[in-house]
Amino acid sequence: MDEFEKARRWDVFRESLIYAHLIEELTEIGRFILSREGYKRNDLGHSLHDEDIESEFAQSLTLFVQLANRFGVDLEKALAKELEKMEKRFDPAKWREALSGGGP
């Protein structure tokens, strides 16, 4: 991703712009979810969101990786470290029991 970004001179964009673009793409995913779950309905005056959801996720991911690269974050290591902390913090048996009634 770093090479891809530099080849296009996207490395000149400030982190705040990449972040704003990421939020825009995440908002597109949110629109899709609202339509899918029936909250936003075409028959009630909303325009439905029918964009390619895979593309929205991919765009969000590339922007997220760009930001991580800018801050020198190794996402693979960071994720492994965070999962290790979460394993200790969130006991699976307690969570299964707590949610056995169908949710919070």
C-alpha positions, 0 to 999 in steps of 0.5 A: 500500500505504501508503494502504491500511495507513493507512486501516485504522490498520494503521500502529499495528502495530510493525515486529516484528509485521509481520515476525512476520506475514511469517514466518508467511505465508512458512512457509505457502509452505514448507508448500506446497513440502514437500507439493508435493515429497513430503517431507510426505505425507498417507499418512505421517501429515502433513496436506497443505497445500492452501491457495491458494498465490497468496494466500500469496504475495500476503499475503507481498508486502503485508507485505514492502511494508509493512515496506519502507515503514516503513523508507523503502525504495523497493523499485523503486530498491533492486531495480534497484541490487541487480541492478546489483551482482549483474550484476557479481558473478555472471558468467552464463557461469560460473554456467551452466558450474558448473551444467551438470551439473544442480546443485551 
